[in-house]
Amino acid sequence: MSAIDSIITPIKKEILDFQPYFKSYIKSKASLLNIIINYILKHKGKQMRPMLVFLSAKMLGSINESTYHATALIELMHTATLVHDDIVDNSDKRRGFFSINALWKNKISVLLGDYLLAKGLLLAVNENEFELLKIVSKAVEEMSEGELIQIEKARKLDIDEQTYFNIINKKTAALMIACSTAGAKSVNADNETIEKMAKFGEYLGLAFQIRDDLFDYDNNNSTGKPFGNDIIERKMTLPLIYALTKCDKKEKRAIIKMIRKKDKSTQMVSDIIKFTYKYDGITYAKDIMNEYKAKAINILSELPQNDSNTALLELLEYTTTREK
């Protein structure tokens, strides 16, 4: 049994039931939209976010119609932001497959993203899920701010560790927080429990993003993400940020000069990565990731001990040890 199969065991029925529910909700009268939506559904990822919503809900109560609304709302908003992100990043691939903008160009991609956002708003309004809408809308706001801060810092290359964590808290952890709190809210958990779930989502999200950033320094990774891609795009992540605090001013200037170059050679990218290893940037990032993992485990120890709690522990373990 794979790690993902084990994680979804307590919610297997709900995950299976969610697929036709979600597909029927987002279908359109426009044939082109339906073609694109079917393409998205065919190439969906591991469904980590639906898993997190359902597991959070089932750990704390009984999954109900509101839980399905929460999961659909998260998926609609998340998919819309991915479509728009690929336009911003000019990405041709998503999870190893052609992105929507690569196949249907930017104009259609923007309209698709708008359609998905509108469907999310309508779902919340029609089902009177205003608390869930508030949770998810806050996440989208944070994600947008995080993306803009990262773009600004990529131009100036003045990012420090505090700014890095501010960015990944907004870009990645915010959505994990929305998943865990929306799941808890859907089963009417009390405010103290919802706060604990928000912290769990935050720690999980931070650990997830650090692990994702570490793939950039491993030419044997199987993610489909190009080796050194963040460096090529001038995205300063934790291993490199830490290494830059440990070298002397002359070496720092030389590395920053290489990062600033628009057309970096393979050798240049390799030299920057070697520099990061030289000053233990990889080890440092892994240690910080494991600190967040430990904090998340502590949160779960304070919550109901059942199969869903165990599955969330497995999800946390998978997040920090995955190879793709």
CORJOVEN-V740164 format. One line per field, one symbol per residue. ss: DSSP state (@ for helix, = for strand, . for the rest). A space follows every 10 residues. Layout:
ss=???
This chain:
ss=..@@@@@.@@ @@@@@@@@@@ @@@@@@.... @@@@@@@@@@ @@.....@@@ @@@@@@@@@@ ....@@@@@@ @@@@@@@@@@ @@@@@@@@@. ..==..==.@ @@@@@@@@@@ @@@@@@@@@@ @@@@@@...@ @@@@@@@@@@ @@@@@@@@@@ @@@@@@.... @@@@@@@@@@ @@@@@@@@@@ @@@@@@.... @@@@@@@@@@ @@@@@@@@@@ @@@@@@@... ........@@ @@.....@@@ @@@@@@..@@ @@@@@@@@@@ .....@@@@@ @@@@@@@@.. @@@@@@@@@@ @@@@@@@@@@ @.....@@@@ @@@@@@@@@@ @...
